[in-house]
Amino acid sequence: MNTNNDTSKPSVSPPADDDTTRADTAATPAEGSTSAVDPIAAERDQLRDQLLRTAADFDNYRKRARREMEDAKLRGKDDAVKEILPVFDNLERAVAAADSAQTIGSVVEGVKMVLKLFEDTAERMGLKRIPTVGERFDPAVHEAIQQQETEAHPPGTILTEVVPGYMVGTRLLRAAMVTVARKPVKPVSEGDNGVDGNAAKGGGASA
């Protein structure tokens, strides 16, 4: 009888490269993630550069637009002054001539000529005087600084012009300051208060 029993079982050891395989498998997505992130980061950097360039371009445009606006404003002032300069010239001549004028009439005539020149210049520039006396009060172009009771004119009628107003085209330059008519306030009578006249005087019937 063979007592030499071979009780040994073949040992099964795990593959030596299982851990390596698992490590390689785990590392594979990481490598894939890195490669996937690179295009996203590149696109982000590109968008950031574009945004910075756009912001710089907009800032340059804003500065250029402000300079152009200031230049246009200065040119507008220059044009207006050039139009008015002849009025100043003639006004100085009128003042100089007034010193040697023989009559007051000639001085008045010279001032009227200067005023006419100013009116013609203002008309060329689009400056229009706002109508006032006799017109209906318009809060859009008139400023009432006083009201005057009268029955000669309907309420709201402009009676006098204190300071003239002007418009440039359709834009209000300065409102006209005016005096406006209003309806006279009638004195309150005793009857209007609902009080009998005799009773108010103590003439009521006694009990």
Secondary structure, DSSP 4 states (H G I P E B T S, - for coil): ------------PPPTTHHHHHHHHHHHHHHHHHHHHHHHHHHHHHHHHHHHHHHHHHHHHHHHHHHHHHHHHHHHHHHHHHHHHHHHHHHHHHHHHHHT-SSHHHHHHHHHHHHHHHHHHHHHTTEEEPP-TTSBP-TTTEEEEEEEE-SSS-TTBEEEEEE--EEETTEEEEPEEEEEEEPPPPPPPTGGGT--HHHHTT-SPP-
